Amino acid sequence: MKKVVFFVFIAVLATGCAGYDYQYQRNLGYNTALGTALGAGAGAAIGSAYGNAGKGAAIGAVAGALTGAASTPPPAAYSVPQTVYVTPAPVYVPPVVYAPPPVY
Protein backbone atom coordinates (compact mmCIF):
# COMPACT_ATOMS: atom_id res chain seq x y z
CA MET A 1 0.00 0.00 0.00
CA LYS A 2 2.82 2.40 0.82
CA LYS A 3 4.43 1.75 -2.56
CA VAL A 4 1.19 2.53 -4.39
CA VAL A 5 0.71 5.79 -2.51
CA PHE A 6 4.34 6.71 -3.13
CA PHE A 7 4.13 6.08 -6.89
CA VAL A 8 0.82 7.95 -7.19
CA PHE A 9 2.40 10.86 -5.35
CA ILE A 10 5.40 10.84 -7.69
CA ALA A 11 3.13 10.62 -10.77
CA VAL A 12 1.05 13.60 -9.62
CA LEU A 13 4.18 15.53 -8.75
CA ALA A 14 5.79 14.80 -12.12
CA THR A 15 2.74 15.72 -14.22
CA GLY A 16 1.30 18.52 -12.10
CA CYS A 17 2.69 21.30 -14.30
CA ALA A 18 2.28 19.55 -17.65
CA GLY A 19 -0.33 22.06 -18.82
CA TYR A 20 1.99 25.04 -18.50
CA ASP A 21 4.08 26.37 -21.36
CA TYR A 22 7.68 25.32 -21.89
CA GLN A 23 9.28 28.54 -20.62
CA TYR A 24 7.38 28.39 -17.33
CA GLN A 25 8.33 24.75 -16.80
CA ARG A 26 11.95 25.60 -17.53
CA ASN A 27 11.94 28.51 -15.07
CA LEU A 28 10.21 26.39 -12.45
CA GLY A 29 12.80 23.62 -12.80
CA TYR A 30 15.69 26.08 -12.70
CA ASN A 31 14.37 27.92 -9.63
CA THR A 32 13.64 24.65 -7.83
CA ALA A 33 17.09 23.23 -8.56
CA LEU A 34 18.81 26.45 -7.56
CA GLY A 35 16.78 26.67 -4.36
CA THR A 36 17.58 23.04 -3.55
CA ALA A 37 21.32 23.57 -4.00
CA LEU A 38 21.43 26.81 -2.04
CA GLY A 39 19.20 25.41 0.70
CA ALA A 40 21.29 22.27 1.02
CA GLY A 41 24.47 24.32 1.28
CA ALA A 42 23.03 26.67 3.85
CA GLY A 43 21.47 23.80 5.78
CA ALA A 44 24.75 21.89 5.84
CA ALA A 45 26.62 24.96 7.04
CA ILE A 46 24.13 25.62 9.80
CA GLY A 47 23.80 21.92 10.66
CA SER A 48 27.56 21.50 10.97
CA ALA A 49 27.58 24.16 13.67
CA TYR A 50 25.18 21.99 15.67
CA GLY A 51 26.90 18.67 14.90
CA ASN A 52 24.60 17.22 12.23
CA ALA A 53 25.41 18.51 8.75
CA GLY A 54 23.48 15.76 6.92
CA LYS A 55 20.19 16.48 8.63
CA GLY A 56 20.68 20.22 8.12
CA ALA A 57 21.41 19.69 4.43
CA ALA A 58 18.27 17.58 3.99
CA ILE A 59 16.05 20.12 5.73
CA GLY A 60 17.68 22.99 3.84
CA ALA A 61 17.27 21.19 0.50
CA VAL A 62 13.54 20.65 1.04
CA ALA A 63 13.02 24.21 2.25
CA GLY A 64 15.07 25.60 -0.63
CA ALA A 65 13.16 23.55 -3.22
CA LEU A 66 9.82 24.74 -1.87
CA THR A 67 11.00 28.34 -1.77
CA GLY A 68 12.44 28.15 -5.29
CA ALA A 69 9.24 26.64 -6.70
CA ALA A 70 7.01 29.08 -4.84
CA SER A 71 9.03 32.11 -6.01
CA THR A 72 8.51 31.31 -9.70
CA PRO A 73 6.01 33.83 -11.09
CA PRO A 74 2.99 32.41 -12.92
CA PRO A 75 2.83 32.54 -16.70
CA ALA A 76 1.41 35.68 -18.23
CA ALA A 77 -1.66 33.82 -19.52
CA TYR A 78 -2.69 32.98 -15.96
CA SER A 79 -1.98 36.37 -14.45
CA VAL A 80 -4.71 38.76 -13.47
CA PRO A 81 -4.75 41.65 -15.92
CA GLN A 82 -3.92 44.96 -14.35
CA THR A 83 -6.24 47.91 -14.76
CA VAL A 84 -4.46 51.09 -15.66
CA TYR A 85 -6.25 54.31 -14.92
CA VAL A 86 -5.16 57.24 -17.08
CA THR A 87 -6.09 60.77 -16.20
CA PRO A 88 -6.54 62.81 -19.37
CA ALA A 89 -4.23 65.76 -19.78
CA PRO A 90 -5.90 69.04 -18.86
CA VAL A 91 -6.92 71.28 -21.74
CA TYR A 92 -5.97 74.86 -21.13
CA VAL A 93 -8.15 77.52 -22.71
CA PRO A 94 -6.53 80.93 -23.19
CA PRO A 95 -7.94 83.40 -20.73
CA VAL A 96 -10.40 86.02 -21.90
CA VAL A 97 -8.85 89.47 -21.73
CA TYR A 98 -11.28 92.26 -21.03
CA ALA A 99 -10.20 95.54 -22.49
CA PRO A 100 -11.92 98.86 -21.91
CA PRO A 101 -14.07 100.13 -24.76
CA PRO A 102 -12.23 102.28 -27.30
CA VAL A 103 -12.40 106.02 -26.81
CA TYR A 104 -13.41 108.06 -29.91
Phi, psi and omega in degrees: 000320180295324179294321180295314180297319180298313181291326175294319178298315179295320180295318178293320180294321183286330184252007184296327182253021185294337181278350181278162180288167187297317183296321179294318179296323179294314179296320180297315179296319179295313181296323180292316179295318179295317178296322178296314181295314179294321179293321179294319178296315179294319179295322178292321179294317179288320180294328180291333177291334180255008173092007180216082184290326182295315179293321178295322179293321179295314180295318179295323180294317179294315180295321179293321179295317179295319179293319179296318179290322182287335183273359178282122181292150180290159177298157184297330182291337183257002180280156176279126180295141181268140178268126180251121179262125181245126176271125181295148180294139180292145178258119181265126178261135179297140183293152178276126181260121178267122179249151177293156180295148180295146179261129180255000000 
